[in-house]
Amino acid sequence: MSGPEVRKRRSSFIDPKTIGQPAPRPRRHKRSATGYRAETDATGEEVWPRGDPKVWKAGIRTGLETDASQISSNIVHHVQTSLARQAYNLDNAGAYQAVALTTRDDLIVNWNDTQMFLTNKAPKRAYYLSLEWLMGRALDNALLNLGVKDKFRTSVDQLGFNLEDLIDEERDAGLGNGGLGRLAACYIDSTASQELPVWGYGLRYHYGIFQQLIGPDGSQLEAPDPWLEHANAWELPRLDVTYEIRFYGHAERIGNNRAVWSGGQEVVAVAYDVPIPGYETRNTNNIRLFNAGDYERALEASNSASQITAVLYPNDNHWLGKELRLKQQYFWTAASLADIVRRFKYLDKPWTEFPDSVAIQLNDTHPTLAIPELMRILVDEEEVEWAEAWNIVRRTFAYTNHTALEKWPVPLIQNLLPRHLQIIYDINLNFLQAVERTFPKEHEKLSRMSLIQEGNPQHVRMANLAVIGSHTVNGVAELHSELVRTTILKDFVDFFGRDKFRNVTNGITPRRWLDQCNPRLSSLIEKKLGSKAFLKDLTLLEGLLKYVDDPKFQKEWQEVKHANKERLANYIRTTTGSEVNTDAMFDVQVKRIHEYKRQTLNILGVIHRWTKIKAMTLAERKKVNPRVVLFAGKAAPGYYMAKLTIRLIVNVSKIINADPDTKEYLTVHFLPDYS
């Protein structure tokens, strides 16, 4: 009798030629013009890849489970098998996990069908690269989009739990911080609802940004936000989708603009998929997040691979912090491009058709390294001529300009990404030569448009690179877009023409921000308009205009508004211990703390209002409309002025809220830990 089979251990060393390529897997499909399909025999009948097809097909789920009793059974199944628990030791946290896993089962069925459809049809796909994904809670959103919330409420009630309590058990995914991440989340939700073939790419941060605490002196304190300490029911580990990403080393030119990049450190990027359900459709899109693997060739502990995906926006007030941020950005963009390129190569199309199959949207400057990375893949790995590769790149990328105008020190890029600096230099040389032909002897213009900012040390201007390497640049509001065209990027408008620079006003998904966040208002609108069609077509809200002067509608609207103020007051009471007057005007500024966001100006206005009320007579105060001023938002750990602003707001609130002369008319509150 033979002994146990000895498994061959995988080597820790990587062949440099395999960098950026997927791990080999047995192929069970044949390649066709539209991707991968099941094999067929001579008669055209499908050949099942293994086992008895009848048994397989009998076990394959199709469609959603909408029977409340069966939903209850599925939840109990997950309690027993996924959680290894029973009714007598199941708390709200465990019940939430079971309900989330049951909901995810439906998402996966739809997700699989969507991916198979896209594989067969092979449409042009869009990919959205965002360093942030501020998703919010997934369970409530999924139940609403799938149209099964009432069924699940009945099932959960039968099991002795309250659905709203279970929804409150979910922790927000620590994948974003502000408007950048919320725009990305609304964008991917909208594309799923409109049945557009769009995937998002990001990083799977272990700790998110941070948990914000307020110290006794009003200062912001940062604590880790271990949002993954309990299993995340909404992600699918794809251990079969991995890419090796290189850092450091050296790049040796070998002619024809090509080079060999070798040596240095290699880190494995492991994919995690997050299904994104569309509203009133089975279409389910995807966000693919990359996590840094467990092995690396770093000598210093501070550069360990696991740190790459540890936190969102590591403190970059020092050199190691800057290096970690740049490393984070390249790790994510390189893994994303490797995945996109792998998918394109399945189509057996020439590289000239890459932009006809792939569109990549850069959400701010953070993913701009994708431009030289795609050039590296095309020129160094696929041996495409430089001019043709650059044409492919410029037809592939589009760039959304927000506020970040990142600049990275040349020595940092030289050390971390030597081949990419070579490519950036070559792009810059070719570009400046073209600019000089158009604007001869305008040396200051050339200096402003150059990818390299002179200084000690020199810096690479990432916004300039994003503009040069993209076919379209957009701002996120009409005023912002006009400022971009007339000030920030005016030189590029002069060179490329105005048509390249457009406005795309930021939007939000009404499913989450109206139907989910404000169900009473959504129900009132539905009652007046006769359906929920407005959740996919906001122009239908014009139907409310005929009720503007209707006293009954005005009363119902005010009741909804006051009920929501009561909800917020209860949250403030729970989180801060403060009582607020729900009959007062709520004056709210909620966003990340930054000088340009003008929270400082706001709190100075509050101080001015307080001093005016303080100086009034009692009779004059009786005429003042009471006001509750609310602030919330996080300051970057290394941003001194932003943290000082929080301290100012908190200490001003202590004084104003304790003033017996004015507290009936004005109170101020800072709500901690808002993302």
Residue pairs with C-beta under 8 A, 6 or more apart in sequence:
12 295
14 244
14 266
16 246
16 260
16 261
16 262
18 244
19 244
19 245
19 246
19 266
20 243
20 244
20 245
20 334
20 337
20 338
20 341
20 377
20 381
21 243
21 338
21 342
22 241
22 242
22 243
22 338
22 342
23 240
23 242
25 240
28 49
28 50
29 36
29 37
29 38
29 39
29 49
30 36
30 37
30 39
31 346
31 348
33 122
33 347
33 348
34 119
34 120
34 121
34 122
34 347
35 119
35 120
35 122
35 346
35 347
36 119
36 346
37 119
37 120
38 46
38 47
38 48
38 49
39 46
39 47
39 49
40 46
40 47
41 47
46 53
48 56
61 105
61 109
62 109
62 113
63 109
63 282
64 106
64 109
64 110
64 146
64 148
65 71
65 74
65 105
65 106
66 148
66 151
67 151
68 151
68 154
68 155
68 158
69 155
69 158
71 102
71 148
71 151
71 152
71 155
72 155
72 158
72 159
74 102
74 105
75 95
75 98
75 99
75 102
75 155
75 156
75 159
76 98
76 159
78 97
78 98
78 101
78 102
79 85
79 86
79 87
79 90
79 94
79 95
79 98
80 86
82 97
82 98
82 101
83 90
83 94
83 97
83 98
85 94
87 159
87 160
90 98
92 161
92 165
92 166
92 169
93 169
93 230
95 156
95 159
95 161
95 166
95 169
96 139
96 166
96 167
96 169
96 170
97 230
97 231
97 233
99 139
99 152
99 156
99 163
99 166
100 138
100 139
100 170
100 233
100 234
101 233
103 139
103 142
103 143
103 146
103 148
103 152
104 142
104 233
104 234
104 275
106 146
106 148
107 142
107 146
107 275
107 277
107 284
108 236
108 275
110 275
110 277
110 282
110 283
110 284
111 273
111 275
111 284
111 286
113 282
113 284
114 282
114 283
114 284
114 285
115 286
118 125
118 197
122 347
122 357
123 197
124 197
124 356
124 357
124 358
124 359
125 197
125 198
125 199
125 343
125 357
125 358
125 359
126 191
126 196
126 197
126 198
126 199
126 359
126 360
126 361
127 198
127 199
127 200
127 201
127 336
127 340
127 358
127 359
127 360
127 361
128 184
128 187
128 188
128 198
128 199
128 200
128 201
128 361
128 363
129 200
129 201
129 202
129 332
129 333
129 336
129 360
129 361
129 362
129 363
129 366
129 367
129 370
130 180
130 181
130 184
130 200
130 201
130 202
130 363
130 364
130 366
130 367
131 180
131 202
131 203
131 312
131 329
131 332
131 363
131 364
131 366
131 367
132 175
132 176
132 177
132 178
132 180
132 181
132 184
132 202
132 312
132 363
133 173
133 175
133 176
133 181
133 184
133 185
133 188
133 200
133 202
133 287
133 289
134 175
134 176
134 177
134 178
134 180
134 181
134 182
134 184
134 185
134 675
135 172
135 173
135 175
135 176
135 181
135 185
135 274
136 172
136 173
136 185
136 512
137 167
137 170
137 172
138 170
138 173
138 234
139 166
139 167
139 170
140 149
140 167
140 516
141 189
141 277
141 511
141 512
141 516
142 277
143 149
143 152
144 279
144 511
144 515
144 516
145 193
145 277
145 278
145 279
145 280
145 511
146 277
147 280
149 163
152 163
153 163
156 162
156 163
156 166
157 163
171 227
171 230
172 227
172 675
173 208
173 227
173 232
173 234
174 205
174 207
174 208
174 209
174 225
174 227
174 228
174 312
174 675
175 181
175 202
175 203
175 204
175 205
175 208
175 289
175 312
176 182
176 184
176 185
176 209
176 312
176 675
177 209
177 312
177 313
177 592
177 634
177 675
178 591
178 592
178 633
178 675
179 402
179 506
179 591
179 592
180 363
180 364
180 402
182 508
183 363
183 476
183 506
184 200
184 202
184 363
186 507
186 508
186 509
186 512
186 513
187 198
187 200
188 198
188 200
188 276
188 285
188 287
189 276
189 278
189 279
189 509
189 511
189 512
190 507
190 509
191 198
191 285
192 198
192 276
192 277
192 278
192 279
192 281
192 283
192 284
192 285
193 278
193 279
193 280
193 281
193 283
193 509
193 511
193 536
194 278
195 278
195 281
195 283
196 285
197 285
198 285
199 285
199 286
199 287
199 288
200 276
200 285
200 286
200 287
200 288
201 287
201 288
201 289
201 290
201 332
201 335
201 336
201 339
202 287
202 288
202 289
202 290
202 332
203 289
203 290
203 291
203 308
203 309
203 312
203 328
203 331
203 332
204 235
204 272
204 289
204 290
204 291
204 309
205 309
205 310
205 311
205 312
206 226
206 228
206 306
206 309
206 310
206 311
207 224
207 225
207 226
207 227
207 310
207 311
208 225
208 227
208 311
208 312
208 675
209 225
209 311
209 312
209 313
209 634
209 675
210 222
210 223
210 224
210 225
210 311
210 634
210 637
211 222
211 223
211 224
211 225
211 673
212 220
212 221
212 222
212 634
212 672
212 673
212 674
213 220
213 221
213 222
213 223
213 672
213 673
214 220
214 221
214 646
214 650
214 670
214 672
215 221
217 647
217 651
218 646
218 647
218 648
218 649
218 650
218 651
218 654
219 643
219 646
219 647
220 634
220 635
220 643
220 646
220 647
222 637
234 274
234 275
235 272
235 273
235 274
235 289
236 272
236 273
236 274
236 275
237 270
237 272
238 270
238 271
238 272
238 273
238 288
239 270
241 270
241 271
241 288
241 339
242 268
242 269
242 270
242 271
242 293
243 268
243 269
243 334
243 335
243 338
243 339
244 266
244 267
244 268
244 269
245 266
245 267
245 268
245 269
245 330
245 331
245 334
245 335
246 261
246 264
246 265
246 266
247 264
247 265
247 266
247 267
247 327
247 330
247 416
247 417
248 263
248 264
248 265
248 415
248 416
248 418
249 261
249 262
249 263
249 264
249 265
249 418
250 261
250 262
250 263
250 264
250 418
251 259
251 260
251 261
251 418
251 419
251 422
252 259
252 260
252 262
253 259
253 422
254 260
256 385
256 386
257 379
257 386
257 426
258 379
258 380
258 383
259 380
259 419
259 422
260 380
261 376
261 380
261 418
261 419
264 297
265 296
265 297
265 298
265 303
265 305
266 296
266 297
267 292
267 293
267 296
267 305
267 308
267 331
268 292
268 293
268 294
268 295
268 305
269 290
269 291
269 292
269 293
269 331
269 334
269 335
269 338
270 290
270 291
270 292
270 293
271 288
271 289
271 290
271 291
271 335
271 339
272 288
272 289
272 290
272 291
273 286
273 287
273 288
273 289
274 286
274 287
274 288
274 289
275 284
275 285
275 286
276 284
276 285
276 286
276 287
277 284
278 284
278 285
279 511
279 535
279 536
280 536
288 336
288 339
290 309
290 331
290 332
290 335
290 336
291 309
292 305
292 306
292 307
292 308
292 309
292 331
293 305
294 305
294 306
295 305
296 304
296 305
298 304
298 305
302 320
303 320
303 323
303 324
303 327
307 314
307 324
308 324
308 327
308 328
308 331
309 328
309 331
313 325
313 636
314 321
314 324
314 325
314 328
315 321
315 636
315 637
315 638
316 322
316 324
316 325
316 638
317 638
319 412
321 638
322 408
322 409
322 412
323 412
323 415
323 416
326 408
326 412
326 413
326 416
326 417
327 416
329 366
329 367
329 369
330 369
330 373
330 416
330 417
330 420
332 367
333 367
333 369
333 370
333 373
334 369
334 373
336 367
336 370
337 370
337 373
337 374
337 377
340 358
340 360
341 377
344 354
344 357
344 358
347 357
349 357
351 378
351 382
351 384
351 388
351 389
351 392
352 388
352 392
354 392
354 396
355 392
355 395
355 396
358 396
359 396
359 398
360 370
360 396
360 397
360 398
361 397
361 398
361 399
361 400
362 368
362 370
362 397
362 398
362 399
362 400
362 466
362 470
363 400
363 402
364 400
364 401
364 402
364 403
364 404
365 401
365 404
365 405
365 406
365 462
365 463
365 466
366 404
366 406
368 399
368 406
368 462
368 463
368 465
368 466
368 469
369 417
369 420
370 397
371 393
371 397
371 427
371 465
371 466
371 469
371 470
372 420
372 423
372 424
372 427
372 465
373 420
374 389
374 392
374 393
374 396
374 397
375 389
375 390
375 393
375 423
375 427
376 419
376 420
376 423
378 384
378 389
378 392
378 393
379 385
379 386
379 389
379 423
380 419
384 392
386 426
390 427
390 430
393 469
394 469
394 470
394 471
395 471
396 471
397 466
397 469
397 470
397 471
398 470
398 471
398 472
398 473
398 474
399 466
399 467
399 469
399 470
399 472
399 473
399 474
400 473
400 474
400 475
400 476
400 504
401 463
401 466
401 473
401 474
401 475
401 476
401 484
401 488
401 489
402 476
403 596
404 462
404 463
405 461
405 462
405 463
405 488
406 462
406 463
407 453
407 459
407 460
407 461
407 462
408 459
408 460
408 462
409 457
409 458
409 459
410 421
410 452
410 457
410 458
410 459
410 460
411 457
413 420
413 421
413 424
413 460
414 421
421 460
424 451
424 460
424 465
425 452
427 451
427 465
427 468
427 469
428 450
428 451
428 452
431 449
431 451
431 468
432 446
432 449
432 450
435 445
435 446
435 449
435 495
436 446
438 495
439 445
439 446
439 494
439 495
445 491
445 494
447 454
448 491
449 464
449 491
449 492
449 495
450 461
450 464
451 460
451 461
451 464
451 465
451 468
452 458
452 459
452 460
452 461
453 459
453 460
453 461
463 488
463 489
464 492
466 473
467 473
467 489
467 492
467 496
468 492
471 500
472 500
472 502
473 484
473 489
473 492
473 500
473 501
473 502
474 481
474 501
474 502
474 503
474 504
475 481
475 482
475 483
475 484
475 485
475 501
475 502
475 503
475 504
476 504
476 505
476 506
477 503
477 505
477 506
478 503
478 505
480 503
481 501
481 502
481 503
482 503
484 501
485 493
485 498
485 501
486 493
489 501
492 500
492 501
493 500
493 501
510 534
510 535
510 538
511 535
514 521
514 522
514 525
514 535
515 522
515 532
515 535
518 560
518 564
520 560
520 563
520 564
521 557
521 560
521 564
522 532
522 535
524 556
524 557
524 560
525 534
525 541
525 544
526 532
526 534
528 543
528 544
528 547
528 553
529 540
529 541
529 543
529 544
533 540
534 540
534 541
534 543
547 553
562 582
565 582
565 586
566 582
568 580
568 586
569 579
569 580
569 582
571 671
572 578
572 579
572 580
572 630
572 669
572 671
573 579
573 580
575 671
575 672
576 669
576 671
576 672
578 657
578 667
578 669
580 628
580 667
580 669
581 626
581 628
581 664
581 667
583 626
584 625
584 626
584 627
584 628
584 667
585 625
585 626
585 627
585 628
586 628
586 630
587 627
587 628
587 629
587 630
588 629
588 630
589 599
589 602
589 630
589 631
589 632
589 633
590 630
590 631
590 632
590 633
590 671
590 674
591 597
591 633
592 633
592 634
592 635
592 636
593 599
593 633
593 634
593 635
593 639
593 642
593 643
593 645
593 646
594 635
594 639
594 642
595 641
595 642
595 645
597 633
599 631
599 633
599 645
599 649
600 645
600 648
602 629
602 631
603 631
603 645
603 648
603 649
603 652
603 668
606 629
606 652
606 656
606 666
606 668
607 652
609 627
609 666
610 656
610 659
610 662
610 666
613 621
613 624
613 661
613 662
613 665
613 666
614 659
614 661
614 662
616 624
621 661
621 662
621 664
621 665
624 665
624 666
626 664
626 665
626 666
627 665
627 666
627 667
628 667
628 669
629 666
629 667
629 668
629 669
630 668
630 669
630 671
631 649
631 668
631 669
631 670
631 671
632 670
632 671
632 672
632 674
633 674
634 673
634 674
634 675
635 642
635 643
635 645
635 646
636 642
637 643
646 670
649 668
649 670
650 670
652 668
653 667
653 668
653 669
653 670
656 662
656 663
656 666
656 667
656 668
657 663
657 667
657 668
657 669
